[in-house]
């Protein structure tokens, strides 16, 4: 056991030496299971907040997620291609629209960075010409 592992070890005073110590991860997993069961019990008994929480968690697990392949974006033409792929994937129901929106925002951010880089280079070129004159 390393020093890093030793910090996550919890020993009970009644544990025999031969028994492996309980880690904090084991304790958290046990607590997580207990809390999940309690939330389900409360939801079934009529607690609307717990019922909503349980349904949200269950539906999140069942959401179909499909990956699409977006090429590297190095030019504004690549931005157009990526956005086209995203729109087509949403239209064919290959990815949820919410995922398409998130991907489109990422592509849009990349486009803004490309635009800023291009403007910076153009400005530097103009300033260089001005100094040469």
DRENBA-685046 format. One record per residue (C-alpha): x, y, z; residue in one letter; residue number from 1. Coordinates in nm, 2 decimals, decimal comma, padded with zeros to 4 digits, m for minus. Each point is the difference from the previous one (the first is absolute). Last residue first. Layout:
<rs>
<r><xx>X</xx><yy>Y</yy><zz>Z</zz><residuo>a</residuo><num>NUM</num></r>
...
</rs>
This chain:
<rs>
<r><xx>00,66</xx><yy>05,24</yy><zz>m04,60</zz><residuo>x</residuo><num>133</num></r>
<r><xx>00,14</xx><yy>m00,31</yy><zz>00,18</zz><residuo>x</residuo><num>132</num></r>
<r><xx>m00,17</xx><yy>00,10</yy><zz>00,33</zz><residuo>x</residuo><num>131</num></r>
<r><xx>m00,34</xx><yy>00,02</yy><zz>m00,18</zz><residuo>x</residuo><num>130</num></r>
<r><xx>00,06</xx><yy>m00,34</yy><zz>m00,16</zz><residuo>x</residuo><num>129</num></r>
<r><xx>00,06</xx><yy>m00,16</yy><zz>00,34</zz><residuo>x</residuo><num>128</num></r>
<r><xx>m00,31</xx><yy>00,16</yy><zz>00,14</zz><residuo>x</residuo><num>127</num></r>
<r><xx>m00,20</xx><yy>m00,14</yy><zz>m00,28</zz><residuo>x</residuo><num>126</num></r>
<r><xx>00,14</xx><yy>m00,35</yy><zz>00,05</zz><residuo>x</residuo><num>125</num></r>
<r><xx>m00,06</xx><yy>00,02</yy><zz>00,38</zz><residuo>x</residuo><num>124</num></r>
<r><xx>m00,36</xx><yy>00,10</yy><zz>m00,07</zz><residuo>x</residuo><num>123</num></r>
<r><xx>m00,05</xx><yy>m00,29</yy><zz>m00,24</zz><residuo>x</residuo><num>122</num></r>
<r><xx>00,15</xx><yy>m00,24</yy><zz>00,24</zz><residuo>x</residuo><num>121</num></r>
<r><xx>m00,22</xx><yy>00,12</yy><zz>00,29</zz><residuo>x</residuo><num>120</num></r>
<r><xx>m00,31</xx><yy>m00,01</yy><zz>m00,22</zz><residuo>x</residuo><num>119</num></r>
<r><xx>00,07</xx><yy>m00,36</yy><zz>m00,10</zz><residuo>x</residuo><num>118</num></r>
<r><xx>00,07</xx><yy>m00,11</yy><zz>00,36</zz><residuo>x</residuo><num>117</num></r>
<r><xx>m00,33</xx><yy>00,17</yy><zz>00,11</zz><residuo>x</residuo><num>116</num></r>
<r><xx>m00,19</xx><yy>m00,17</yy><zz>m00,28</zz><residuo>x</residuo><num>115</num></r>
<r><xx>00,14</xx><yy>m00,34</yy><zz>00,09</zz><residuo>x</residuo><num>114</num></r>
<r><xx>m00,09</xx><yy>00,06</yy><zz>00,37</zz><residuo>x</residuo><num>113</num></r>
<r><xx>m00,35</xx><yy>00,09</yy><zz>m00,10</zz><residuo>x</residuo><num>112</num></r>
<r><xx>m00,03</xx><yy>m00,31</yy><zz>m00,22</zz><residuo>x</residuo><num>111</num></r>
<r><xx>00,12</xx><yy>m00,22</yy><zz>00,29</zz><residuo>x</residuo><num>110</num></r>
<r><xx>m00,27</xx><yy>00,16</yy><zz>00,22</zz><residuo>x</residuo><num>109</num></r>
<r><xx>m00,26</xx><yy>m00,07</yy><zz>m00,27</zz><residuo>x</residuo><num>108</num></r>
<r><xx>00,12</xx><yy>m00,36</yy><zz>m00,02</zz><residuo>x</residuo><num>107</num></r>
<r><xx>m00,05</xx><yy>m00,04</yy><zz>00,37</zz><residuo>x</residuo><num>106</num></r>
<r><xx>m00,34</xx><yy>00,16</yy><zz>m00,02</zz><residuo>x</residuo><num>105</num></r>
<r><xx>m00,09</xx><yy>m00,23</yy><zz>m00,28</zz><residuo>x</residuo><num>104</num></r>
<r><xx>00,10</xx><yy>m00,30</yy><zz>00,21</zz><residuo>x</residuo><num>103</num></r>
<r><xx>m00,23</xx><yy>00,12</yy><zz>00,28</zz><residuo>x</residuo><num>102</num></r>
<r><xx>m00,29</xx><yy>00,05</yy><zz>m00,23</zz><residuo>x</residuo><num>101</num></r>
<r><xx>00,05</xx><yy>m00,34</yy><zz>m00,16</zz><residuo>x</residuo><num>100</num></r>
<r><xx>00,00</xx><yy>m00,16</yy><zz>00,34</zz><residuo>x</residuo><num>99</num></r>
<r><xx>m00,33</xx><yy>00,17</yy><zz>00,08</zz><residuo>x</residuo><num>98</num></r>
<r><xx>m00,13</xx><yy>m00,11</yy><zz>m00,33</zz><residuo>x</residuo><num>97</num></r>
<r><xx>00,06</xx><yy>m00,36</yy><zz>00,09</zz><residuo>x</residuo><num>96</num></r>
<r><xx>00,24</xx><yy>m00,19</yy><zz>m00,22</zz><residuo>x</residuo><num>95</num></r>
<r><xx>m00,06</xx><yy>m00,24</yy><zz>m00,29</zz><residuo>x</residuo><num>94</num></r>
<r><xx>m00,35</xx><yy>00,14</yy><zz>m00,05</zz><residuo>x</residuo><num>93</num></r>
<r><xx>00,06</xx><yy>00,04</yy><zz>m00,38</zz><residuo>x</residuo><num>92</num></r>
<r><xx>m00,07</xx><yy>00,37</yy><zz>00,03</zz><residuo>x</residuo><num>91</num></r>
<r><xx>00,23</xx><yy>00,03</yy><zz>00,31</zz><residuo>x</residuo><num>90</num></r>
<r><xx>00,28</xx><yy>m00,18</yy><zz>m00,19</zz><residuo>x</residuo><num>89</num></r>
<r><xx>m00,05</xx><yy>00,22</yy><zz>m00,30</zz><residuo>x</residuo><num>88</num></r>
<r><xx>00,02</xx><yy>00,32</yy><zz>00,21</zz><residuo>x</residuo><num>87</num></r>
<r><xx>00,32</xx><yy>m00,12</yy><zz>00,17</zz><residuo>x</residuo><num>86</num></r>
<r><xx>00,16</xx><yy>m00,10</yy><zz>m00,33</zz><residuo>x</residuo><num>85</num></r>
<r><xx>m00,08</xx><yy>00,34</yy><zz>m00,16</zz><residuo>x</residuo><num>84</num></r>
<r><xx>00,14</xx><yy>00,18</yy><zz>00,31</zz><residuo>x</residuo><num>83</num></r>
<r><xx>00,32</xx><yy>m00,20</yy><zz>m00,04</zz><residuo>x</residuo><num>82</num></r>
<r><xx>00,03</xx><yy>00,07</yy><zz>m00,37</zz><residuo>x</residuo><num>81</num></r>
<r><xx>m00,06</xx><yy>00,38</yy><zz>00,05</zz><residuo>x</residuo><num>80</num></r>
<r><xx>00,26</xx><yy>00,01</yy><zz>00,27</zz><residuo>x</residuo><num>79</num></r>
<r><xx>00,25</xx><yy>m00,19</yy><zz>m00,22</zz><residuo>x</residuo><num>78</num></r>
<r><xx>m00,06</xx><yy>00,27</yy><zz>m00,27</zz><residuo>x</residuo><num>77</num></r>
<r><xx>00,09</xx><yy>00,26</yy><zz>00,27</zz><residuo>x</residuo><num>76</num></r>
<r><xx>00,33</xx><yy>m00,17</yy><zz>00,04</zz><residuo>x</residuo><num>75</num></r>
<r><xx>00,18</xx><yy>m00,23</yy><zz>00,24</zz><residuo>x</residuo><num>74</num></r>
<r><xx>m00,28</xx><yy>m00,21</yy><zz>00,14</zz><residuo>x</residuo><num>73</num></r>
<r><xx>00,10</xx><yy>m00,36</yy><zz>00,04</zz><residuo>x</residuo><num>72</num></r>
<r><xx>m00,28</xx><yy>m00,23</yy><zz>m00,13</zz><residuo>x</residuo><num>71</num></r>
<r><xx>m00,32</xx><yy>m00,07</yy><zz>00,19</zz><residuo>x</residuo><num>70</num></r>
<r><xx>m00,09</xx><yy>m00,36</yy><zz>00,05</zz><residuo>x</residuo><num>69</num></r>
<r><xx>m00,34</xx><yy>m00,06</yy><zz>00,15</zz><residuo>x</residuo><num>68</num></r>
<r><xx>m00,06</xx><yy>m00,16</yy><zz>00,33</zz><residuo>x</residuo><num>67</num></r>
<r><xx>m00,33</xx><yy>m00,15</yy><zz>00,09</zz><residuo>x</residuo><num>66</num></r>
<r><xx>m00,16</xx><yy>00,05</yy><zz>00,34</zz><residuo>x</residuo><num>65</num></r>
<r><xx>m00,34</xx><yy>m00,16</yy><zz>00,07</zz><residuo>x</residuo><num>64</num></r>
<r><xx>m00,15</xx><yy>00,13</yy><zz>00,32</zz><residuo>x</residuo><num>63</num></r>
<r><xx>m00,08</xx><yy>m00,29</yy><zz>00,23</zz><residuo>x</residuo><num>62</num></r>
<r><xx>00,23</xx><yy>00,10</yy><zz>00,29</zz><residuo>x</residuo><num>61</num></r>
<r><xx>m00,13</xx><yy>00,36</yy><zz>00,00</zz><residuo>x</residuo><num>60</num></r>
<r><xx>m00,35</xx><yy>m00,14</yy><zz>00,02</zz><residuo>x</residuo><num>59</num></r>
<r><xx>00,08</xx><yy>m00,19</yy><zz>00,32</zz><residuo>x</residuo><num>58</num></r>
<r><xx>00,16</xx><yy>00,29</yy><zz>00,16</zz><residuo>x</residuo><num>57</num></r>
<r><xx>m00,28</xx><yy>00,25</yy><zz>m00,08</zz><residuo>x</residuo><num>56</num></r>
<r><xx>m00,26</xx><yy>m00,26</yy><zz>00,11</zz><residuo>x</residuo><num>55</num></r>
<r><xx>00,18</xx><yy>m00,04</yy><zz>00,34</zz><residuo>x</residuo><num>54</num></r>
<r><xx>00,03</xx><yy>00,37</yy><zz>00,05</zz><residuo>x</residuo><num>53</num></r>
<r><xx>m00,37</xx><yy>00,06</yy><zz>m00,09</zz><residuo>x</residuo><num>52</num></r>
<r><xx>m00,11</xx><yy>m00,27</yy><zz>00,24</zz><residuo>x</residuo><num>51</num></r>
<r><xx>00,22</xx><yy>00,14</yy><zz>00,27</zz><residuo>x</residuo><num>50</num></r>
<r><xx>m00,16</xx><yy>00,35</yy><zz>m00,04</zz><residuo>x</residuo><num>49</num></r>
<r><xx>m00,35</xx><yy>m00,14</yy><zz>m00,02</zz><residuo>x</residuo><num>48</num></r>
<r><xx>00,03</xx><yy>m00,20</yy><zz>00,33</zz><residuo>x</residuo><num>47</num></r>
<r><xx>m00,29</xx><yy>m00,25</yy><zz>m00,06</zz><residuo>x</residuo><num>46</num></r>
<r><xx>00,11</xx><yy>m00,32</yy><zz>00,17</zz><residuo>x</residuo><num>45</num></r>
<r><xx>00,16</xx><yy>m00,12</yy><zz>m00,32</zz><residuo>x</residuo><num>44</num></r>
<r><xx>00,23</xx><yy>00,31</yy><zz>m00,01</zz><residuo>x</residuo><num>43</num></r>
<r><xx>00,09</xx><yy>m00,04</yy><zz>00,36</zz><residuo>x</residuo><num>42</num></r>
<r><xx>00,09</xx><yy>m00,37</yy><zz>m00,05</zz><residuo>x</residuo><num>41</num></r>
<r><xx>00,20</xx><yy>00,09</yy><zz>m00,32</zz><residuo>x</residuo><num>40</num></r>
<r><xx>00,19</xx><yy>00,27</yy><zz>00,19</zz><residuo>x</residuo><num>39</num></r>
<r><xx>00,08</xx><yy>m00,24</yy><zz>00,29</zz><residuo>x</residuo><num>38</num></r>
<r><xx>00,13</xx><yy>m00,26</yy><zz>m00,25</zz><residuo>x</residuo><num>37</num></r>
<r><xx>00,22</xx><yy>00,25</yy><zz>m00,16</zz><residuo>x</residuo><num>36</num></r>
<r><xx>00,13</xx><yy>00,13</yy><zz>00,33</zz><residuo>x</residuo><num>35</num></r>
<r><xx>00,09</xx><yy>m00,36</yy><zz>00,11</zz><residuo>x</residuo><num>34</num></r>
<r><xx>00,18</xx><yy>m00,07</yy><zz>m00,32</zz><residuo>x</residuo><num>33</num></r>
<r><xx>00,19</xx><yy>00,33</yy><zz>00,02</zz><residuo>x</residuo><num>32</num></r>
<r><xx>00,09</xx><yy>m00,07</yy><zz>00,36</zz><residuo>x</residuo><num>31</num></r>
<r><xx>00,15</xx><yy>m00,34</yy><zz>m00,09</zz><residuo>x</residuo><num>30</num></r>
<r><xx>00,19</xx><yy>00,14</yy><zz>m00,29</zz><residuo>x</residuo><num>29</num></r>
<r><xx>00,13</xx><yy>00,28</yy><zz>00,22</zz><residuo>x</residuo><num>28</num></r>
<r><xx>00,12</xx><yy>m00,24</yy><zz>00,26</zz><residuo>x</residuo><num>27</num></r>
<r><xx>00,17</xx><yy>m00,22</yy><zz>m00,25</zz><residuo>x</residuo><num>26</num></r>
<r><xx>00,17</xx><yy>00,31</yy><zz>m00,15</zz><residuo>x</residuo><num>25</num></r>
<r><xx>00,12</xx><yy>00,10</yy><zz>00,34</zz><residuo>x</residuo><num>24</num></r>
<r><xx>00,19</xx><yy>m00,33</yy><zz>00,02</zz><residuo>x</residuo><num>23</num></r>
<r><xx>m00,07</xx><yy>m00,28</yy><zz>00,24</zz><residuo>x</residuo><num>22</num></r>
<r><xx>00,31</xx><yy>m00,18</yy><zz>00,12</zz><residuo>x</residuo><num>21</num></r>
<r><xx>00,07</xx><yy>m00,35</yy><zz>m00,12</zz><residuo>x</residuo><num>20</num></r>
<r><xx>m00,05</xx><yy>m00,27</yy><zz>00,27</zz><residuo>x</residuo><num>19</num></r>
<r><xx>00,31</xx><yy>m00,17</yy><zz>00,13</zz><residuo>x</residuo><num>18</num></r>
<r><xx>00,05</xx><yy>00,25</yy><zz>00,28</zz><residuo>x</residuo><num>17</num></r>
<r><xx>m00,34</xx><yy>m00,06</yy><zz>00,15</zz><residuo>x</residuo><num>16</num></r>
<r><xx>m00,24</xx><yy>00,29</yy><zz>m00,02</zz><residuo>x</residuo><num>15</num></r>
<r><xx>m00,16</xx><yy>00,11</yy><zz>00,33</zz><residuo>x</residuo><num>14</num></r>
<r><xx>00,17</xx><yy>00,34</yy><zz>00,02</zz><residuo>x</residuo><num>13</num></r>
<r><xx>m00,13</xx><yy>00,10</yy><zz>m00,34</zz><residuo>x</residuo><num>12</num></r>
<r><xx>00,26</xx><yy>00,10</yy><zz>m00,25</zz><residuo>x</residuo><num>11</num></r>
<r><xx>m00,07</xx><yy>00,26</yy><zz>m00,27</zz><residuo>x</residuo><num>10</num></r>
<r><xx>00,24</xx><yy>00,02</yy><zz>m00,29</zz><residuo>x</residuo><num>9</num></r>
<r><xx>00,00</xx><yy>00,29</yy><zz>m00,24</zz><residuo>x</residuo><num>8</num></r>
<r><xx>00,31</xx><yy>00,16</yy><zz>00,13</zz><residuo>x</residuo><num>7</num></r>
<r><xx>00,19</xx><yy>m00,33</yy><zz>m00,02</zz><residuo>x</residuo><num>6</num></r>
<r><xx>m00,06</xx><yy>m00,02</yy><zz>m00,37</zz><residuo>x</residuo><num>5</num></r>
<r><xx>00,21</xx><yy>00,31</yy><zz>m00,06</zz><residuo>x</residuo><num>4</num></r>
<r><xx>00,28</xx><yy>m00,13</yy><zz>00,23</zz><residuo>x</residuo><num>3</num></r>
<r><xx>00,01</xx><yy>m00,32</yy><zz>m00,22</zz><residuo>x</residuo><num>2</num></r>
<r><xx>m00,13</xx><yy>m00,34</yy><zz>00,10</zz><residuo>x</residuo><num>1</num></r>
</rs>
